[in-house]
Amino acid sequence: MRSGAKVGIVGGGTSTAAESSEVKTGPVTEEEIAETSKKFLAAWAEGDAAVAAALTNNQGDAEPALAGYSDTAHVTKAVITPGAATGSTVPYTVKATVSYKGTSKPWSYASKLTVVRGLTTGHPLVDWEPSVIHPALAKGESLETGEASTASIEAVDRNGQVLTTEKYPSLGGILAELRKKYGEKAGGTAGIETWINSANADGADKTLLTLVKGKPGKLQTTLDAKVQAAAERGVKKFDKASVAAVEPSTGAIRAIANNPSTGFEPARSGGVAPGSTMKIITAAMIIQNGLGSANTPVQCPSTVPWEGVVFHNLEDFSMPSATLKTAFARSCNTAFIKPVLPLKSKRDTALGVEARQYFGLGQNNWKTGVDTVDGKIPDSSGAETAASYIGQGKVQMNPLNMASVTATAVNGRFRQPFIVAQSLDNRPFATASPLPPGVSTQLKDMLRYTATAPEGTATQAMAGVRGDKGAKTGSAEVDGHATSDSWFTGFNNDLAAAALVQSGGHGGDAAGPVVAEVLRAGP
């Protein structure tokens, strides 16, 4: 780095590439990959941001980022060691020293870069991404070392057990947000740290290295360490999975987990079609509008037309003799579309009204203690209206939303999910009307039947869950994906949980076991 800092690179020099009058084309060669990566890493290690940036395909973005490594992150020593290339990608390890106001601490991590052919020059160049500097760095973010802007916290679960990202990787973003919002209220003091400045002005910074520890303030959350551990285990079984669990009687969030565990968090911030899990709300709408009840007969033909579009059941199955409850258990699509036809002018808005008025969704007003998205159920028209009844169309949910839906069905009243006590900052909680008498009883009966009856689509996944239990499966088609998303939501005596496995197929096959593992871990 500059100002007399000691630097070095293992395995490379710093000479510049020879100019060529010919513009090369085609893939970069092994020799070009090795030479370009070594020269780039050496220039970076020496603190020569201009030379290093000139070896990338985006000099304008690369140079200030590389200069900030010494100027704002205060890295005073760096030894960067390249590893063996895999194709055009070169991994490397960084062993650095961060120094700030007389305090120094070693810092080690691994990252990688890719060498590509320059589009206009034909030269081999490092394909610039912020992650070249650090794997957790994204576009618009930067590294900084100094006195932390927020006080430290020691987050604990509802029983006082300490929650750390080392033990519960999915909580990284949540703990960072809680620190930013509540660190000072919890009585903590700031330390000296190296962190990533969030690209979002309202986002939480991510600490990478602590040079001097601040005094952490204890912050109690609603999470349950045992349930959180089960959630972490469950999502790790799939490449892209997320799950959330709440206590139905209070709305307290007991677990929330994602795999991958870093970056975007679908469990609380996502919004995708929830498939047939949405039939919980559709069933409530049907019952409340006098179009049917759990035990009244319904038609479940293999197909049903709606304004020029034909909707199908899975493999075009039909049920000659069905009730709303048995159709729910088999996940008959047509039985949740055909009964709504008599609503006429109300049918384009009825689902959204039900979701907002009784399930507390779609109003962007949840105050959980961290950033969350509370679902979208917009008014629709034409075939999109029918699609929305079975969780397709423009309907968007995430696992926290669907866990809350199940909790409302079971409890009879919406209780806004939350992760820290309302009394901590007196924030307003979202509210909704209680479900009319008898509706919750019917919904709970339908969920129980789906999780216990021989024909229930959730019975196999819920087999190991003891006590009072119920569930609903779902699969949602996603544009451009060959395999549908897998959804599952369920409850037992203590919890309501929902999971999403992207491209996981049928709900009971992938998301079901995730939910079952979480429910089994409850009190």
C-alpha positions as CSV (number, residue, x, y, z in Angstrom):
1,M,0.0,0.0,0.0
2,R,1.2,3.6,-0.2
3,S,3.0,5.7,2.4
4,G,5.8,3.2,3.0
5,A,3.7,0.2,3.5
6,K,5.2,-3.3,3.0
7,V,3.6,-5.3,0.3
8,G,4.3,-8.3,-1.8
9,I,2.9,-11.1,-4.0
10,V,3.8,-14.7,-4.1
11,G,4.3,-16.0,-7.7
12,G,4.3,-12.9,-9.9
13,G,6.0,-9.7,-11.1
14,T,4.8,-6.2,-12.0
15,S,5.9,-5.6,-15.6
16,T,3.3,-4.2,-18.0
17,A,2.0,-6.1,-21.0
18,A,3.6,-5.5,-24.4
19,E,1.6,-3.6,-26.9
20,S,0.4,-5.4,-29.9
21,S,-0.8,-3.9,-33.2
22,E,-3.1,-6.9,-33.8
23,V,-6.4,-7.2,-31.9
24,K,-6.6,-10.7,-30.7
25,T,-9.9,-12.6,-30.6
26,G,-11.0,-15.9,-29.1
27,P,-10.7,-17.3,-25.6
28,V,-7.8,-16.3,-23.4
29,T,-4.9,-18.7,-23.2
30,E,-3.5,-20.4,-20.1
31,E,-0.4,-18.2,-20.4
32,E,-2.5,-15.0,-20.7
33,I,-4.5,-16.0,-17.7
34,A,-1.5,-16.6,-15.5
35,E,0.4,-13.5,-16.7
36,T,-2.5,-11.1,-16.4
37,S,-3.7,-12.4,-13.0
38,K,-0.1,-12.2,-11.5
39,K,0.4,-8.7,-12.8
40,F,-2.9,-7.5,-11.5
41,L,-2.5,-9.0,-8.1
42,A,1.1,-7.6,-7.8
43,A,0.0,-4.1,-8.7
44,W,-2.9,-4.3,-6.2
45,A,-0.7,-5.6,-3.5
46,E,1.8,-2.8,-4.1
47,G,-1.0,-0.2,-3.7
48,D,-0.7,0.9,-7.3
49,A,-4.4,1.3,-8.1
50,A,-3.9,2.9,-11.5
51,V,-1.7,0.1,-12.8
52,A,-4.0,-2.6,-11.4
53,A,-7.1,-0.9,-12.7
54,A,-5.6,-0.6,-16.2
55,L,-5.4,-4.4,-16.2
56,T,-9.2,-4.7,-15.8
57,N,-12.1,-4.3,-18.3
58,N,-13.6,-1.4,-16.2
59,Q,-10.8,0.9,-15.2
60,G,-13.2,3.7,-14.1
61,D,-14.9,1.6,-11.4
62,A,-11.8,-0.5,-10.5
63,E,-9.4,2.3,-9.7
64,P,-11.3,4.1,-6.9
65,A,-12.2,0.8,-5.4
66,L,-8.6,-0.5,-5.4
67,A,-7.4,2.9,-4.1
68,G,-9.9,2.7,-1.2
69,Y,-8.3,-0.6,-0.1
70,S,-5.5,1.5,1.5
71,D,-7.1,4.9,1.7
72,T,-10.4,4.0,3.5
73,A,-10.0,0.4,4.5
74,H,-6.6,1.2,5.9
75,V,-4.9,-2.0,4.7
76,T,-1.2,-1.3,5.3
77,K,0.3,-4.7,4.3
78,A,-0.9,-7.3,1.9
79,V,0.5,-10.5,0.5
80,I,-1.6,-12.0,-2.2
81,T,-1.0,-15.6,-3.3
82,P,-2.6,-16.9,-6.5
83,G,-3.7,-20.5,-6.7
84,A,-4.1,-22.9,-9.6
85,A,-6.5,-21.6,-12.3
86,T,-9.7,-23.4,-13.2
87,G,-10.4,-22.4,-16.7
88,S,-10.1,-18.6,-16.8
89,T,-10.8,-18.2,-13.1
90,V,-7.9,-17.7,-10.6
91,P,-8.4,-18.2,-6.9
92,Y,-6.1,-16.4,-4.4
93,T,-5.6,-15.8,-0.8
94,V,-5.1,-12.4,0.9
95,K,-3.0,-12.1,4.1
96,A,-3.2,-8.4,5.1
97,T,-2.8,-6.1,8.0
98,V,-5.4,-3.4,8.9
99,S,-4.1,-0.5,10.9
100,Y,-6.1,2.4,12.3
101,K,-5.0,5.0,14.8
102,G,-2.2,2.9,16.3
103,T,-4.2,-0.4,16.4
104,S,-3.4,-3.2,13.9
105,K,-4.8,-6.6,13.3
106,P,-4.2,-9.3,10.7
107,W,-6.9,-10.0,8.1
108,S,-7.0,-13.1,5.9
109,Y,-9.6,-14.2,3.3
110,A,-9.9,-15.8,-0.1
111,S,-11.4,-14.6,-3.3
112,K,-11.1,-15.1,-7.1
113,L,-11.0,-13.3,-10.4
114,T,-11.7,-14.2,-14.0
115,V,-9.6,-13.2,-17.0
116,V,-11.4,-12.3,-20.2
117,R,-10.5,-11.0,-23.7
118,G,-11.0,-7.2,-24.0
119,L,-13.8,-6.4,-26.4
120,T,-12.0,-3.5,-28.1
121,T,-8.3,-4.1,-27.4
122,G,-8.2,-7.9,-27.5
123,H,-5.9,-7.8,-24.5
124,P,-6.4,-10.3,-21.6
125,L,-8.0,-8.3,-18.8
126,V,-9.4,-9.0,-15.3
127,D,-13.2,-9.1,-15.5
128,W,-13.9,-6.4,-12.9
129,E,-16.3,-7.1,-10.1
130,P,-16.2,-5.6,-6.6
131,S,-15.9,-9.2,-5.3
132,V,-12.4,-9.2,-6.7
133,I,-11.4,-7.1,-3.7
134,H,-13.4,-9.1,-1.2
135,P,-16.0,-11.9,-1.9
136,A,-18.7,-10.2,0.1
137,L,-18.4,-6.9,-1.7
138,A,-21.2,-6.1,-4.2
139,K,-21.8,-3.3,-6.7
140,G,-22.2,0.1,-5.1
141,E,-20.5,-1.1,-1.8
142,S,-17.2,-0.1,-0.4
143,L,-14.7,-1.1,2.4
144,E,-14.0,1.2,5.3
145,T,-12.2,1.0,8.6
146,G,-12.9,3.2,11.6
147,E,-15.1,3.7,14.6
148,A,-18.2,1.7,13.9
149,S,-21.3,3.8,13.2
150,T,-23.5,1.6,15.4
151,A,-23.1,0.1,18.8
152,S,-22.4,-3.6,19.3
153,I,-25.1,-6.0,20.3
154,E,-25.2,-9.4,21.8
155,A,-28.4,-10.8,20.4
156,V,-30.0,-13.6,22.4
157,D,-33.0,-15.9,21.7
158,R,-36.1,-15.9,23.8
159,N,-34.4,-18.1,26.4
160,G,-31.2,-16.0,26.6
161,Q,-29.1,-18.2,24.3
162,V,-26.6,-16.1,22.3
163,L,-27.2,-15.9,18.6
164,T,-24.1,-15.7,16.3
165,T,-23.7,-15.8,12.6
166,E,-21.0,-18.5,13.1
167,K,-23.6,-20.9,14.5
168,Y,-26.7,-19.5,12.6
169,P,-25.4,-18.3,9.2
170,S,-28.8,-17.2,8.0
171,L,-29.0,-14.5,10.7
172,G,-26.1,-12.4,9.4
173,G,-28.3,-9.8,7.7
174,I,-30.9,-9.8,10.5
175,L,-28.3,-9.3,13.2
176,A,-26.7,-6.5,11.3
177,E,-30.0,-4.7,10.9
178,L,-30.9,-5.2,14.6
179,R,-27.5,-3.8,15.5
180,K,-28.1,-0.7,13.4
181,K,-31.6,-0.1,14.7
182,Y,-31.3,-1.1,18.3
183,G,-27.6,-1.2,19.3
184,E,-27.7,2.2,21.1
185,K,-31.1,1.3,22.8
186,A,-29.5,-1.9,24.0
187,G,-26.8,0.1,25.8
188,G,-23.9,-1.0,23.6
189,T,-20.8,1.1,22.6
190,A,-19.0,1.2,19.3
191,G,-15.7,-0.5,18.5
192,I,-13.1,-0.1,15.7
193,E,-14.0,-2.3,12.8
194,T,-13.5,-2.9,9.1
195,W,-16.9,-3.1,7.4
196,I,-18.7,-3.0,4.1
197,N,-20.7,0.1,3.5
198,S,-24.2,-0.9,2.3
199,A,-25.2,0.3,-1.2
200,N,-28.6,1.0,0.3
201,A,-28.8,4.1,2.4
202,D,-31.2,2.3,4.7
203,G,-29.3,-0.9,4.7
204,A,-27.1,-2.3,7.4
205,D,-23.3,-2.3,7.1
206,K,-21.6,-5.7,7.3
207,T,-18.6,-6.1,9.7
208,L,-15.7,-8.0,8.3
209,L,-13.0,-7.5,11.0
210,T,-13.0,-6.2,14.6
211,L,-9.8,-4.4,15.6
212,V,-11.2,-3.2,19.0
213,K,-14.3,-4.6,20.4
214,G,-17.1,-2.3,21.5
215,K,-19.2,-3.1,24.6
216,P,-22.1,-5.1,23.3
217,G,-25.6,-4.3,24.6
218,K,-27.8,-7.4,25.1
219,L,-30.8,-7.5,22.8
220,Q,-33.5,-10.1,23.3
221,T,-35.2,-11.4,20.2
222,T,-38.2,-13.7,19.7
223,L,-36.1,-16.4,17.9
224,D,-35.8,-19.8,19.4
225,A,-32.2,-21.2,19.0
226,K,-33.4,-24.8,18.8
227,V,-36.0,-24.0,16.1
228,Q,-33.5,-21.7,14.2
229,A,-30.9,-24.6,14.2
230,A,-33.5,-26.9,12.6
231,A,-34.4,-24.2,10.0
232,E,-30.7,-23.9,9.2
233,R,-30.4,-27.7,8.7
234,G,-33.5,-27.8,6.6
235,V,-32.6,-25.2,4.0
236,K,-29.1,-26.6,3.6
237,K,-30.5,-29.7,2.0
238,F,-31.3,-27.7,-1.1
239,D,-29.4,-25.2,-3.3
240,K,-32.1,-22.5,-3.0
241,A,-34.4,-22.8,0.0
242,S,-35.9,-20.6,2.6
243,V,-38.2,-21.1,5.6
244,A,-39.8,-19.1,8.4
245,A,-41.7,-20.0,11.6
246,V,-44.0,-18.0,13.8
247,E,-46.0,-18.6,17.0
248,P,-49.6,-18.4,15.9
249,S,-51.0,-16.9,19.2
250,T,-48.5,-13.9,19.2
251,G,-46.8,-13.6,15.8
252,A,-43.4,-14.0,17.4
253,I,-40.9,-15.1,14.8
254,R,-39.2,-18.3,16.1
255,A,-36.9,-19.0,13.1
256,I,-36.0,-17.6,9.7
257,A,-33.4,-19.2,7.4
258,N,-32.1,-19.1,3.8
259,N,-29.7,-21.1,1.7
260,P,-27.6,-19.4,0.4
261,S,-27.2,-17.8,3.8
262,T,-25.7,-14.5,2.5
263,G,-27.0,-11.9,0.2
264,F,-30.7,-11.6,-0.7
265,E,-33.0,-13.2,1.9
266,P,-36.1,-14.7,0.2
267,A,-37.6,-15.9,3.5
268,R,-38.5,-12.3,4.5
269,S,-37.8,-10.1,1.5
270,G,-38.8,-12.3,-1.5
271,G,-42.0,-12.2,-3.5
272,V,-42.9,-15.1,-5.8
273,A,-46.0,-17.0,-6.7
274,P,-47.0,-19.2,-3.7
275,G,-48.9,-21.9,-5.7
276,S,-51.6,-23.8,-4.0
277,T,-50.7,-22.7,-0.5
278,M,-52.7,-19.6,-1.5
279,K,-55.8,-21.8,-1.4
280,I,-55.9,-21.2,2.3
281,I,-57.0,-17.6,1.6
282,T,-59.1,-18.6,-1.4
283,A,-60.9,-21.1,0.8
284,A,-61.6,-18.4,3.4
285,M,-62.9,-16.1,0.6
286,I,-65.2,-18.9,-0.7
287,I,-66.6,-19.6,2.8
288,Q,-67.1,-15.9,3.7
289,N,-68.9,-15.1,0.4
290,G,-71.3,-18.0,0.9
291,L,-70.0,-19.9,-2.1
292,G,-69.3,-23.1,-0.1
293,S,-68.0,-24.6,3.1
294,A,-65.5,-27.2,4.2
295,N,-68.0,-30.1,4.0
296,T,-70.3,-29.0,1.2
297,P,-70.0,-30.7,-2.2
298,V,-67.9,-29.0,-4.9
299,Q,-67.1,-29.8,-8.5
300,C,-63.5,-30.9,-9.3
301,P,-63.4,-31.5,-13.1
302,S,-60.1,-32.1,-14.8
303,T,-60.2,-28.7,-16.4
304,V,-62.2,-25.4,-16.1
305,P,-62.4,-22.6,-18.6
306,W,-62.1,-18.9,-17.5
307,E,-62.5,-16.1,-20.1
308,G,-60.8,-18.0,-22.9
309,V,-58.2,-19.8,-20.8
310,V,-58.4,-23.4,-19.7
311,F,-57.0,-24.3,-16.2
312,H,-55.9,-27.8,-15.4
313,N,-55.4,-30.0,-12.4
314,L,-52.1,-31.8,-12.0
315,E,-52.1,-34.5,-14.7
316,D,-55.7,-33.6,-15.4
317,F,-57.1,-35.6,-12.5
318,S,-60.7,-35.2,-11.4
319,M,-62.7,-36.0,-8.3
320,P,-66.3,-37.3,-9.1
321,S,-67.4,-36.8,-5.5
322,A,-65.6,-34.0,-3.6
323,T,-66.1,-31.5,-0.8
324,L,-64.2,-28.3,-0.5
325,K,-62.1,-30.1,2.2
326,T,-61.2,-33.1,0.2
327,A,-60.5,-31.0,-2.9
328,F,-58.2,-28.9,-0.7
329,A,-56.4,-32.0,0.5
330,R,-55.9,-33.3,-3.1
331,S,-55.0,-29.7,-4.2
332,C,-57.7,-29.6,-6.9
333,N,-57.2,-26.4,-8.8
334,T,-60.6,-26.3,-10.6
335,A,-62.5,-26.6,-7.3
336,F,-61.0,-23.3,-6.2
337,I,-61.8,-21.5,-9.5
338,K,-65.2,-22.8,-10.5
339,P,-67.1,-21.8,-7.3
340,V,-66.0,-18.2,-7.6
341,L,-67.7,-17.6,-11.0
342,P,-71.0,-16.4,-9.3
343,L,-69.2,-13.4,-7.7
344,K,-69.2,-11.7,-11.1
345,S,-68.1,-8.1,-10.6
346,K,-66.5,-8.8,-7.2
347,R,-64.4,-11.7,-8.4
348,D,-61.4,-9.5,-9.6
349,T,-61.1,-7.9,-6.2
350,A,-62.4,-10.5,-3.7
351,L,-59.1,-12.3,-3.0
352,G,-57.2,-9.0,-2.4
353,V,-59.9,-7.8,0.0
354,E,-59.8,-11.1,1.9
355,A,-56.0,-11.1,2.1
356,R,-55.8,-7.5,3.4
357,Q,-58.8,-7.4,5.7
358,Y,-58.4,-10.7,7.5
359,F,-54.8,-11.9,6.8
360,G,-53.0,-8.5,7.2
361,L,-51.2,-8.8,3.9
362,G,-50.4,-6.6,1.0
363,Q,-50.4,-3.2,2.7
364,N,-46.6,-2.7,3.2
365,N,-47.1,-1.9,6.9
366,W,-45.5,-4.8,8.9
367,K,-43.1,-3.5,11.5
368,T,-41.3,-6.6,12.5
369,G,-38.1,-5.0,13.8
370,V,-36.2,-5.8,10.5
371,D,-37.0,-5.1,6.9
372,T,-39.7,-7.4,5.6
373,V,-42.1,-7.6,2.6
374,D,-45.7,-8.4,3.5
375,G,-46.9,-9.9,0.1
376,K,-48.8,-8.6,-2.9
377,I,-52.3,-9.5,-3.9
378,P,-53.2,-6.9,-6.5
379,D,-56.6,-6.6,-8.2
380,S,-56.7,-8.5,-11.5
381,S,-58.8,-9.2,-14.5
382,G,-59.4,-11.9,-17.0
383,A,-57.5,-15.2,-16.7
384,E,-55.2,-13.6,-14.1
385,T,-58.1,-13.5,-11.6
386,A,-58.5,-17.3,-11.9
387,A,-54.8,-17.8,-11.7
388,S,-54.6,-15.8,-8.5
389,Y,-57.0,-18.1,-6.7
390,I,-54.5,-20.9,-7.1
391,G,-51.4,-18.8,-6.2
392,Q,-50.3,-17.9,-9.7
393,G,-50.8,-14.7,-11.7
394,K,-49.6,-11.5,-10.0
395,V,-49.8,-12.9,-6.4
396,Q,-46.4,-12.7,-4.6
397,M,-45.5,-14.2,-1.2
398,N,-42.5,-15.2,0.8
399,P,-42.2,-17.9,3.5
400,L,-42.7,-15.4,6.4
401,N,-46.0,-14.3,4.7
402,M,-47.2,-17.8,4.3
403,A,-46.3,-18.8,7.8
404,S,-48.4,-15.9,9.0
405,V,-51.3,-17.0,6.7
406,T,-51.3,-20.4,8.3
407,A,-51.0,-18.8,11.8
408,T,-54.0,-16.6,11.1
409,A,-56.0,-19.6,9.9
410,V,-55.2,-21.5,13.0
411,N,-55.5,-18.7,15.5
412,G,-58.5,-17.1,14.0
413,R,-56.9,-13.7,14.0
414,F,-53.9,-12.1,12.3
415,R,-51.0,-11.3,14.6
416,Q,-48.3,-9.3,12.9
417,P,-44.9,-11.2,12.9
418,F,-42.2,-9.6,14.9
419,I,-38.6,-10.4,15.9
420,V,-38.1,-7.9,18.8
421,A,-40.6,-6.6,21.3
422,Q,-42.9,-3.7,20.3
423,S,-42.1,-2.0,23.5
424,L,-38.4,-1.6,22.5
425,D,-39.3,1.3,20.2
426,N,-43.2,1.6,20.4
427,R,-43.5,1.0,16.7
428,P,-47.1,0.5,15.4
429,F,-48.1,-3.1,14.5
430,A,-50.2,-3.9,11.6
431,T,-53.7,-5.2,12.4
432,A,-56.6,-7.0,10.7
433,S,-60.1,-8.0,11.4
434,P,-60.6,-11.4,13.1
435,L,-61.9,-14.2,10.8
436,P,-65.7,-14.5,11.2
437,P,-67.0,-17.2,13.5
438,G,-66.6,-20.7,12.1
439,V,-64.1,-19.8,9.3
440,S,-61.0,-20.5,11.3
441,T,-62.5,-23.8,12.5
442,Q,-63.2,-24.9,8.9
443,L,-59.7,-23.8,7.7
444,K,-58.0,-25.6,10.5
445,D,-60.1,-28.7,9.7
446,M,-59.1,-28.6,6.1
447,L,-55.4,-28.2,7.0
448,R,-55.6,-31.1,9.4
449,Y,-57.2,-33.3,6.9
450,T,-54.6,-32.5,4.2
451,A,-51.8,-33.6,6.7
452,T,-53.5,-36.8,8.0
453,A,-55.8,-38.3,5.4
454,P,-54.5,-41.0,3.1
455,E,-55.2,-38.9,0.0
456,G,-53.8,-35.7,1.6
457,T,-50.8,-34.2,-0.3
458,A,-49.1,-33.3,2.9
459,T,-49.6,-36.5,4.8
460,Q,-46.3,-38.1,4.0
461,A,-44.2,-35.1,4.8
462,M,-46.0,-34.5,8.1
463,A,-45.9,-38.1,9.2
464,G,-43.2,-37.5,11.8
465,V,-44.8,-34.4,13.3
466,R,-46.6,-35.2,16.6
467,G,-49.7,-33.7,18.2
468,D,-52.3,-31.5,16.5
469,K,-51.1,-30.8,13.0
470,G,-52.2,-29.5,9.6
471,A,-50.6,-28.4,6.3
472,K,-51.0,-27.4,2.7
473,T,-48.7,-28.2,-0.2
474,G,-48.1,-26.0,-3.3
475,S,-46.1,-25.9,-6.5
476,A,-45.8,-22.7,-8.5
477,E,-44.8,-22.4,-12.2
478,V,-42.0,-19.8,-12.8
479,D,-41.3,-18.4,-16.2
480,G,-38.1,-19.8,-17.7
481,H,-37.8,-22.6,-15.1
482,A,-38.3,-26.2,-16.3
483,T,-39.3,-27.3,-12.7
484,S,-41.9,-25.6,-10.6
485,D,-41.1,-24.0,-7.2
486,S,-42.0,-26.2,-4.2
487,W,-44.1,-24.7,-1.4
488,F,-45.3,-26.1,1.9
489,T,-46.9,-24.6,5.0
490,G,-48.0,-26.3,8.1
491,F,-48.7,-26.1,11.9
492,N,-48.5,-28.1,15.0
493,N,-49.3,-27.3,18.7
494,D,-46.7,-24.5,18.9
495,L,-45.7,-23.2,15.5
496,A,-46.8,-22.3,12.0
497,A,-44.1,-22.6,9.4
498,A,-43.7,-22.2,5.6
499,A,-40.9,-23.1,3.2
500,L,-40.0,-22.4,-0.4
501,V,-37.6,-24.5,-2.4
502,Q,-36.9,-22.9,-5.7
503,S,-37.2,-25.3,-8.6
504,G,-38.0,-28.0,-6.1
505,G,-41.0,-29.5,-7.8
506,H,-44.1,-30.7,-5.8
507,G,-44.6,-29.1,-2.4
508,G,-44.6,-32.3,-0.4
509,D,-41.3,-33.6,-1.9
510,A,-38.9,-30.7,-1.1
511,A,-40.4,-27.9,1.0
512,G,-42.5,-30.3,3.1
513,P,-39.5,-32.0,4.8
514,V,-38.0,-28.6,5.6
515,V,-41.2,-27.4,7.3
516,A,-41.6,-30.8,9.1
517,E,-38.0,-30.5,10.5
518,V,-38.8,-27.0,11.9
519,L,-42.1,-28.1,13.4
520,R,-40.5,-31.1,15.2
521,A,-38.0,-28.7,16.8
522,G,-40.7,-26.7,18.5
523,P,-41.2,-26.6,22.3
